[in-house]
């Protein structure tokens, strides 16, 4: 069942990338999907939650939310750059995430890195080391909520 499910997911992804439905592409896509299933199929969490449509809708919502956050961060960074006298307090902060699986932690780290003005420097277990262009506060809980909180809430619903 795991092989069939992961092969189907990989093949659907292959089809979305190639958008070709000729015999050659279907055969190559199935071969690549089977190989991907063999090597990486064990990383998927196959539970009843995997089939819930709500999770897929939340994943789409997360992507839209990430795009919105990136756009807002671009505007903030642009305004900082355009100021005549820029007073910044850059820094690296160590924040602990509530996410349990490694996959969701990596997605969180990449989401933070994609957002202008922040960069995930290191991910070690539950700890994220994040460089922020301007630290508005030195309170760790406020920083945690402003950087991680908004992403974590949705990722918990989608993946955990």
Helices and strands as residue ranges (DSSP letters): H 2-18, H 23-40, G 41-43, G 48-51, H 53-82, E 91-96, H 102-114, E 118-124, E 127-132, H 140-144, I 145-149, H 150-159
